[in-house]
Amino acid sequence: MKILKLVPFLCLAALLNVTSVSAQTVISHKGLAGDFYKADGEVAVVLLHGTLAHNRMEIIKTLATLLSEDYGYPVLTPNLSLNDKNRMGDNIQTSTKSYATLTACDIDHTHKYEDALTELGVWVEYLKEEGFKKIIVAGHSRGGRQVSAFLAKHFSDPAIAGGVLIASGLSRNERNIENYRKDTGLDLRKLLSKFSKLPDTEYVNVPKFIYCEKPRVTAGAFISEYTDNPSHSAPYNVAKIQNMPILVIGGSEDKVVPNIEADFETMSGQSNLRIEIIEGADHFFRDLYADDAATMIIDLIESI
């Protein structure tokens, strides 16, 4: 494992580099929705968004634009369906439940954490069908953790050439229990025990689900989210990945996933793992920090 720290150098040329509005193409494939940022490069990047967000959130759109327009590599940004028809296919272009808000709290939460792995698989196969023989699978925050779980199952696929995990570390069960009690006064463990006896599709009465207050959520979705599952943690998954370069990008000022090096400290002997820390960047790598992250991704692409 290699850990490097980057201190951005803010030169005048960089300050004058204004990214133009990207010309992505909307894709509807097998009932799912995504955006494709066309470029001439032979290596394609799949870039997955984070928790309950969408594929046009700032960090995803900015990185996709930089990679495609500035560096010439095509990028596909899936929009996780979250099992909601308004986030699927062509519906997302007109639905008020698509891009109106960053966090999808206005849906029925029937989706499960693992659904993302299936949808990632659909998009990787789509790119293969489009003729791409080398694909980088990347994700931000929870999206990166889901990417790590996907790669742990598919690292032997010759078309998948590498993985990038941006602000993606451990999922801490004790912290989840503590935060849920702090926010709601309820014991998460008792809720999980109670809901485990119910049908997956039965709606349960809880005051909060992830970021959402007074949600409509099923027992299955709640259990999938909050059960202590090691595959929800990026380091657990990365430890399984062989013969594939994995790049982890963290921000020194990230308050959501702080001190990401510590999350991976037990993996110091894993030669295919590289950790880069961008000094000054927070969880969303705004402004020039996104340029730094894009450069790191390009370095990985050009090394394969």
Long-range contacts (C-beta under 8 A, 24 or more apart in sequence): 1-264, 1-267, 1-268, 1-269, 1-270, 1-271, 1-273, 1-274, 1-275, 2-273, 2-274, 2-275, 3-261, 3-274, 3-275, 3-276, 3-277, 4-274, 4-275, 4-276, 4-277, 5-252, 5-276, 5-277, 5-278, 5-279, 6-276, 6-277, 6-278, 6-279, 6-292, 6-296, 7-279, 7-280, 8-278, 8-279, 8-280, 8-288, 8-289, 8-292, 10-288, 14-288, 14-291, 15-288, 17-291, 19-62, 19-65, 19-66, 19-69, 19-70, 20-65, 20-69, 22-61, 22-64, 22-65, 22-68, 22-69, 24-64, 24-77, 26-93, 27-76, 27-126, 28-89, 28-90, 29-122, 29-123, 29-126, 30-122, 30-126, 31-81, 31-88, 31-89, 32-78, 32-79, 32-81, 32-88, 32-89, 32-119, 32-122, 32-123, 33-78, 33-79, 33-81, 33-87, 33-88, 33-89, 33-90, 33-91, 33-92, 34-76, 34-77, 34-78, 34-79, 34-123, 35-64, 35-76, 35-77, 35-79, 36-74, 36-75, 36-76, 36-77, 37-64, 37-65, 37-67, 37-68, 37-69, 37-74, 37-75, 37-76, 37-77, 38-68, 38-74, 39-67, 39-68, 39-69, 39-71, 39-72, 39-73, 39-74, 39-75, 40-72, 40-74, 41-71, 41-72, 41-73, 41-74, 41-301, 42-132, 42-133, 42-134, 43-73, 43-132, 43-134, 43-135, 43-136, 43-161, 43-301, 43-304, 44-73, 44-74, 44-75, 44-76, 44-127, 44-130, 44-132, 44-134, 44-135, 44-136, 45-73, 45-74, 45-75, 45-76, 45-135, 45-136, 45-137, 45-138, 45-164, 45-297, 45-301, 46-75, 46-76, 46-77, 46-78, 46-120, 46-123, 46-124, 46-127, 46-135, 46-136, 46-137, 46-138, 47-75, 47-76, 47-77, 47-138, 47-139, 47-140, 48-77, 48-78, 48-80, 48-116, 48-120, 48-137, 48-138, 48-139, 48-140, 48-143, 48-144, 48-146, 48-147, 49-77, 49-78, 49-79, 49-80, 49-139, 49-140, 49-143, 50-139, 50-140, 50-141, 50-142, 50-143, 50-144, 51-103, 51-141, 51-142, 51-143, 51-210, 51-211, 52-82, 52-103, 52-104, 52-105, 52-210, 52-211, 52-212, 53-102, 53-103, 53-104, 54-79, 54-87, 54-98, 54-99, 54-102, 54-104, 55-79, 56-99, 57-102, 58-284, 58-286, 59-140, 59-166, 59-284, 59-285, 59-286, 59-290, 60-140, 62-290, 63-285, 63-290, 63-293, 63-294, 63-297, 66-290, 66-291, 66-294, 67-294, 67-297, 67-298, 70-294, 71-294, 71-298, 73-298, 73-301, 74-132, 76-123, 76-126, 76-127, 78-119, 78-120, 78-123, 80-111, 80-115, 80-116, 80-119, 81-111, 81-115, 81-119, 82-107, 82-109, 82-111, 82-115, 83-110, 83-111, 83-112, 83-115, 84-108, 84-110, 84-111, 103-211, 103-212, 105-211, 105-212, 105-213, 105-215, 107-216, 108-203, 108-216, 108-217, 108-218, 109-209, 109-212, 109-215, 109-216, 109-217, 109-218, 109-221, 109-222, 110-201, 110-217, 110-218, 110-220, 110-221, 111-221, 112-220, 112-221, 112-224, 112-225, 113-146, 113-224, 113-225, 113-229, 113-232, 114-149, 114-224, 116-143, 116-146, 116-150, 117-146, 117-149, 117-150, 117-153, 120-146, 120-147, 120-150, 121-150, 121-154, 124-154, 124-157, 124-159, 124-160, 127-159, 128-159, 132-159, 133-159, 134-159, 134-161, 134-304, 135-159, 135-160, 135-161, 136-160, 136-161, 136-162, 136-163, 136-164, 136-297, 136-300, 136-301, 137-162, 137-163, 137-164, 138-163, 138-164, 138-165, 138-166, 138-297, 139-164, 139-165, 139-166, 139-168, 140-166, 140-167, 140-168, 141-166, 141-167, 141-168, 141-256, 141-257, 141-283, 142-168, 143-168, 144-168, 144-234, 145-169, 145-171, 145-232, 145-233, 145-234, 145-237, 148-234, 148-237, 148-238, 148-241, 148-246, 149-231, 149-232, 149-237, 151-237, 151-238, 151-241, 151-244, 151-246, 152-231, 152-237, 152-238, 152-240, 152-241, 155-240, 155-241, 155-242, 155-243, 155-244, 160-244, 161-244, 161-245, 161-304, 162-244, 162-245, 162-246, 162-247, 162-300, 162-301, 162-304, 163-241, 163-244, 163-245, 163-246, 163-247, 164-246, 164-247, 164-248, 164-249, 164-297, 164-300, 165-234, 165-238, 165-246, 165-247, 165-248, 165-249, 166-249, 166-285, 166-293, 167-249, 167-250, 167-251, 167-254, 167-256, 167-257, 167-260, 167-283, 167-285, 168-234, 168-248, 168-257, 168-260, 169-233, 169-234, 169-235, 169-250, 169-257, 169-260, 169-263, 169-264, 170-233, 170-234, 170-235, 170-263, 171-229, 171-232, 171-233, 173-228, 176-226, 180-208, 180-226, 183-207, 183-208, 184-208, 188-226, 191-222, 191-226, 192-222, 192-223, 192-226, 192-227, 195-219, 195-222, 195-223, 196-223, 233-263, 234-263, 234-264, 235-263, 235-264, 235-266, 235-267, 238-264, 238-267, 238-270, 238-273, 239-267, 239-270, 241-272, 242-272, 243-272, 244-272, 245-272, 245-274, 245-300, 245-303, 245-304, 246-272, 246-273, 246-274, 247-274, 247-275, 247-276, 247-296, 247-297, 247-300, 248-273, 248-274, 248-275, 248-276, 249-275, 249-276, 249-277, 249-278, 249-285, 249-293, 249-296, 249-297, 250-275, 250-276, 250-277, 250-278, 250-281, 251-277, 251-278, 251-280, 251-281, 251-282, 251-283, 251-285, 251-289, 252-277, 252-278, 252-279, 252-280, 252-281, 253-280, 253-281, 253-282, 254-281, 254-282, 254-283, 255-282, 255-283, 256-283, 257-283, 274-300
